Amino acid sequence: MLDVSTKQSRAKFYSSSEWKILRQQRLELDHYECLWCKNEGKLTTQYDSILEVDHIKELEDYPELALDIDNLRTLCKDCHNKRHKRFNYRPSEKKKRWDDEWW
């Protein structure tokens, strides 16, 4: 079984070619869109934010699912931070080109 118990072992996992290939496949399957934003009717792509591939069932708790593509999803950086309740979470304040237009 995959050892991801230490920061060093997780870094080794995330730098592996096997992970990088699987990560790319997940991004393609999700059309390079944040799935949480999409569920809220908002489109967030690689052009709007940094996209990250999230383990649905945590890597540390379910190492056997580390390379299971069905346990992965694409999230933008803001949603990924929200998901993990990171204290420095601040939604990006970047305005979109037409935010000030009224139609």
C-alpha positions as CSV (number, residue, x, y, z in Angstrom):
1,M,0.0,0.0,0.0
2,L,1.1,3.6,-0.7
3,D,2.7,5.3,2.2
4,V,1.5,8.9,2.5
5,S,2.0,9.3,6.3
6,T,4.7,12.0,6.1
7,K,5.0,15.3,4.3
8,Q,8.0,13.9,2.4
9,S,6.1,10.8,1.2
10,R,3.2,12.9,0.0
11,A,5.6,15.2,-1.8
12,K,7.1,12.1,-3.5
13,F,3.7,10.9,-4.5
14,Y,2.6,14.3,-6.0
15,S,5.8,14.5,-8.0
16,S,5.4,11.0,-9.5
17,S,4.8,10.6,-13.2
18,E,1.8,8.3,-12.4
19,W,0.1,11.1,-10.4
20,K,0.9,13.7,-13.0
21,I,-0.7,11.6,-15.8
22,L,-3.8,10.8,-13.7
23,R,-4.1,14.5,-12.7
24,Q,-4.1,15.5,-16.4
25,Q,-6.7,12.9,-17.2
26,R,-9.0,14.2,-14.4
27,L,-8.6,17.8,-15.6
28,E,-9.6,16.7,-19.2
29,L,-12.6,14.7,-17.9
30,D,-13.8,17.7,-16.0
31,H,-13.2,20.0,-19.0
32,Y,-10.8,22.1,-17.0
33,E,-13.7,23.5,-15.0
34,C,-14.2,23.7,-11.2
35,L,-17.0,21.3,-10.4
36,W,-18.1,23.1,-7.2
37,C,-18.4,26.4,-9.1
38,K,-20.2,24.6,-11.9
39,N,-22.7,23.2,-9.5
40,E,-23.4,26.8,-8.4
41,G,-24.0,27.9,-12.1
42,K,-20.6,29.7,-12.3
43,L,-17.9,28.9,-14.8
44,T,-14.4,28.8,-13.4
45,T,-11.6,27.6,-15.8
46,Q,-7.9,27.5,-16.0
47,Y,-8.1,31.1,-17.4
48,D,-9.9,32.4,-14.2
49,S,-8.1,30.5,-11.4
50,I,-5.5,27.9,-10.6
51,L,-7.2,24.5,-11.0
52,E,-6.3,21.8,-8.5
53,V,-7.2,18.1,-8.5
54,D,-8.8,17.1,-5.1
55,H,-9.0,13.7,-3.5
56,I,-12.7,13.3,-2.6
57,K,-11.8,10.7,0.1
58,E,-8.7,12.1,1.8
59,L,-5.3,10.7,0.6
60,E,-4.1,10.3,4.2
61,D,-7.2,8.3,5.2
62,Y,-7.7,6.3,2.0
63,P,-4.2,5.7,0.5
64,E,-5.6,2.8,-1.5
65,L,-7.7,5.4,-3.5
66,A,-4.8,7.6,-4.2
67,L,-4.7,6.7,-7.9
68,D,-8.4,6.0,-8.4
69,I,-9.7,8.5,-11.0
70,D,-13.2,8.3,-9.6
71,N,-11.9,9.6,-6.3
72,L,-10.7,12.8,-7.9
73,R,-12.3,16.0,-8.9
74,T,-11.2,19.4,-10.3
75,L,-11.6,22.4,-8.0
76,C,-10.4,25.9,-8.3
77,K,-8.0,27.1,-5.7
78,D,-10.7,29.0,-3.8
79,C,-13.0,26.0,-3.6
80,H,-10.1,23.7,-2.7
81,N,-9.1,26.0,0.2
82,K,-12.8,26.3,1.3
83,R,-13.1,22.5,1.2
84,H,-10.1,22.0,3.5
85,K,-11.1,25.0,5.7
86,R,-7.8,26.6,5.3
87,F,-7.5,29.6,7.5
88,N,-5.9,31.9,4.9
89,Y,-8.9,31.3,2.6
90,R,-9.9,34.5,0.8
91,P,-11.9,34.3,-2.4
92,S,-10.1,36.0,-5.2
93,E,-11.2,39.5,-5.7
94,K,-10.3,39.6,-9.4
95,K,-13.0,41.3,-11.4
96,K,-14.1,39.9,-14.7
97,R,-14.0,42.0,-17.8
98,W,-17.7,42.8,-17.9
99,D,-18.6,42.8,-14.2
100,D,-19.6,46.5,-14.3
101,E,-22.0,46.1,-17.2
102,W,-25.7,46.0,-16.7
103,W,-27.7,44.2,-19.5
